[in-house]
Amino acid sequence: LLTVILSYFSFKNIFANRRIGLWGSAVYTLSLYRLYNIYDRAAIGEFIAMTFLPLICLGLARVFSEKEEEVRDRKTVFLLAFGYMGVLYSHVLSLEFVAVPQ
């Protein structure tokens, strides 16, 4: 349920469209790799970490936005902090994948 809520919120705000948010949330929540982690591998830490990945995407989309007020908004920092801390506390290996400098 948390994955559905967070991914809908993230996709809706990234694309500024409720319909795209709904479709993105459905595709992300029902992706085969996520379902494989939950039901076959029982990789609890990994699928909990995958819950927070859309928040990181939303935070990074706001950081690299052309709108100056979105970049300087406190909400952007909280989205990134909550996303990265959720991944850190649930699955450290996933944090290494999302935090590697480019």
N, C-alpha and C positions, 0 to 999 in steps of 0.2 A: 504494500500500500504506500509506503514511503517512497519507493522508486517511482511509482505512478505520479504521485504529487510533485516530487522534486523535478522529474523530467518534464512534466507538463508545464510547470512554472518556468523552467529554464528555456525550453523550446519556444514557448509563447512569447517570452521576453526577448529572445535572440532574434526571432523573425517578425515580431510585432503582429502576430496573427494567431487568433485562437484556434482556428482549424488546423494550421500547421503544427501548433502546440499539441493538439489532440493526436494527430497522426504520428508525430515524432515520439510522443510518449508511448503510444501503442507499439510502434516498431521497436523502440528501445527496450521496453519492458518484456516484450514477447520474442526478443532475439534468441536465436537457437543457442548461442554460446552461453547466455545467461541461464536459460532453462537447463542446459547441460550441466552447468555448475551447480545449480540448485538440486536437481533430481538425480543425476547420475553420479557426479563426483562428490557431492555433499561438501563442496568447497565454501564453507560458510563465510570465512573472512574475505574471500575474493568477491563473492556476489554482494556482500555488504559494502565493500569498497566501490563496486560498480554503481551503487546507489548514488554516490556523491560525485561521480564524474560529470554529469550534466551541470552541476553547480560550478565546477571548475571551468567548464566551457563557457557558461554565462559570464562568469567573472572576467575571463580573458577576452571575451567579445566586448565587454564594457571597457576594459583597459585599452584595447586597440580601436576603440570607437572614434569616429571623427568628432563627436560631440564632447566639447571640453568639460561640461558639467557632469557627464557620466563618468569621465575618467577621474575627476576629483571628488566624486561622491563617496561618502563613507560606506554606503551600501555595497559598493564594489569591493572594498577591502573585506567586509564581513562575508560576502559570498565566497571570495577566494579562501579566506581563513577557515570558514566552516567546511568548505569542500575539501581542502587539503588536510585539515585535521580529521575529518571523517575517514578519509582514505588512510591516513597515518595510523589511527587507532584501530583500524580493522584489518589492514593487510599492507605490511611494509613494502613488500615486493611491488605491489601496484603503485605505491608512492614513488618508487624508483623509476617506473615507466613514465609517470606524468610530470615528474619534477626534473628530468634530465635537461640540462641547458642545450639549446639548439646550436 
